[in-house]
Amino acid sequence: MLKRIAVRLLCLSMTALGPLTTLAQQQADPDINSKIRHEEGSHSQIMHTMHYFTDIYGPRLTGSPNHKAAADWAIKQMKEWGFENAHLEPWDFGHPGWTNEHLTAHILSPVKDQLACRALAWTPGTNGTITAKAVQLIPPDKPTQAEMDAYLNSVKDKVKGNIVLAGKHLFVKVVIEPTPRRSSDETLKKRYDPNNPEGPPQGNRPGNREQEPPDPTKLTARQINEQIDQFLVANGAVLRINDSALDHGQIRAFNNRTFDLTKTVPTVVMRNEDYGRISRILADGTRVELEFNIANKTYPEGSTSYNTIAEISGTDRKDEVIMLGGHLDSWHSATGATDNAIGCATMMEAVRILKAIGVKPRRTIRVALWSGEEEGLLGSQAYVKEHFGSVEDPRPEFFKLDAYFNIDAGTGRARGAAVFGPPAAAEPLRKALAPFSDLGVMGAAATRGRNLGGSDHTSFNHAGLPGIGVNQDPIEYFQYTWHTSLDTYEHIIEDDAKTSAIVIAAAIYQLAMMDEMLPRFGKDDMPPLPKPSPETPAASQPRPTGSQQRR
Ligand SMILES: [Zn+2]
């Protein structure tokens, strides 16, 4: 109770009386924002960083040698920029690393053509070229276990030695009215208005949308998927093909969720257009022959993965820390440019700018490039557990983290931010962002959600720490680049990334210079931990129907 009163008084003094803010601003460099803008405008390194993360080291699947090499390069680069204490922090991933090294796919009969595919991660290769007949399985829609058993029993003799198209081809409708590439100022102003009764944004990821409660008598998409895998292994199929079910040739390949190569046959995700063509030829009753050659490799040493950490040391409040980061790991269908090399490049750049213009922050500024995000926020959760614990079971560092800024929604420029904390926590952030309305930044809000999902700031929110999610313009993210074969360097808008780096550098600086840390929830007003969901904790995990439903 005492704590709550203290927070209210602090809030009042900042908004109405202003002595604390005035004091903080006296210590902060009044010309800082123009120095930050100038540094980024004239010496930006973002696209250089992007070239290394994507062209040289992409894709960066957790546990793969590519991810490790990208992390090593980032350490070297940040040391060259003068960051201190740059190091890799190991955490236990518990699965071997996996890479696809070679994949060719062709239809040999009744026509000859190449096919566009990506391998599903943590599945085996073909051990050389294989040629086999194609068959298609079309299980009943939303089956019960009994219906699924009956169906699989009826097709038992069809799969041995054959290549199996698993599931009906999805007819993807042409999008007549594309969604806007940028958010409107009006919508965002309303969203960040502290007096808006609708409250702050709850995120714009597909995974954050309300989902219908599952019917317990029906199998989930995940259960159907697993049962087909088991069935194909048990009955001697030679390869499985999934429909990418996306438009314009995009392929989104996730992983075999057991991470155990013996639990699946070699598996690819095929572009919707090729999957549709083969499905229609099979429906004519014509024999189809396909040829594949897939070489995948596993790396036992990948079971230890690494978070990439570096700092600018603070001065009089050195033991208090402002963190910022994004995830360096990616999926493997492309080079992971918008998800999330650009987030890492932006956060590295924000700290590089501050270092280059010679700031001496009061608090320590620490950048973190996570791994294991795509498999369920694993790296950031391990870090939070190791360093901070949680409000329910805090470690000493728990009380020294001022905030953690996360960016992970593609190439779009930063338009605002949401901080986990009481309404007063948004106020210093709102003030720090206010000078950037000319760059499209529309404000800040406070949130109360402790659910894991979306991205790494929720690992902090979940622990009761002030995680800050940066809201960005959508550009093409969820339409085209998120986890797809189109996620390449070409889809980065350099000017947007530079803008985000400027805004984040400025916000980090202001927080690092304030007299007080951000107001936090106390023990009395901390939202309770949500009940763990029986399914995956991370929104970035495979959601087989999510993107398809949106089209
Ligand atoms: Zn991401």
Residues whose N, C-alpha, C, O or C-beta is under 5 A from the ligand:
A	BS01	ZN	D339 N340 D408
